[in-house]
Amino acid sequence: MSLSQFLDVVLPSDTSLNMPSATDLHIDKAVANLLEPQQIEEFLFILNNVAQEKFSNSLSSLDEKSYLLCIEKAKRVDVYLVNYIVQQCLTAYYTHPSVLTKIGSGAVPPFPDGNSLESDDWLLLEDVYERGPIYRKVI
């Protein structure tokens, strides 16, 4: 079991949404550069142990539903490590320029030159403004 096999289950490609898989974008290499090798080894070791205990089978032979269940059960072994690695994988994927473009948020930072915002109707706050201060002054 490797990090790329983990990503193939967690972030697979979706042809109906035209989304690439995490391994197509080489997210496994990006995440491996962010983490210590021991963290990845321990994470995969925990997942494999959970698969053996829960399903008496190796992690690589499980179906997607069982695999995802193993990830949830692995959180009971080391919640910080599992959540941290999953968070790093999701962050690396959803901040990739290709994914940002496909989900419609654009591959540019939101400010100052990026996504435009709709103008607000500030008249909605007029009643609150006219009410005046509603706090008590402290000496």
Residue pairs with C-beta under 8 A, 6 or more apart in sequence:
1 44
1 47
1 48
1 58
1 59
1 60
2 28
2 44
3 28
3 31
3 32
3 40
3 44
4 23
4 28
5 60
6 44
6 47
6 89
7 21
7 22
7 23
7 27
7 28
7 31
7 89
8 21
8 22
8 23
9 64
9 67
9 68
10 22
10 68
10 71
10 86
10 89
11 21
11 22
11 27
11 89
11 90
11 93
12 21
12 22
13 19
13 20
13 21
13 24
17 102
18 102
19 99
19 102
20 98
20 99
20 102
22 28
22 89
22 92
22 93
25 93
25 96
25 98
25 99
27 89
27 92
27 93
27 96
30 92
31 85
31 88
31 89
31 92
32 40
34 88
34 92
35 85
35 88
39 81
39 84
39 85
40 85
42 78
42 81
43 74
43 81
43 82
43 85
44 59
46 74
46 77
46 78
46 81
46 82
47 59
47 70
47 71
47 74
48 58
48 59
49 77
50 59
50 70
50 73
50 74
50 77
51 57
51 58
51 59
51 62
51 66
51 67
51 70
52 58
54 66
54 69
54 70
54 73
55 62
55 66
55 70
59 67
59 70
62 70
71 82
71 86
74 82
75 82
75 83
93 99
94 100
94 103
97 107
98 107
100 106
100 107
101 107
105 115
106 114
106 115
108 114
108 115
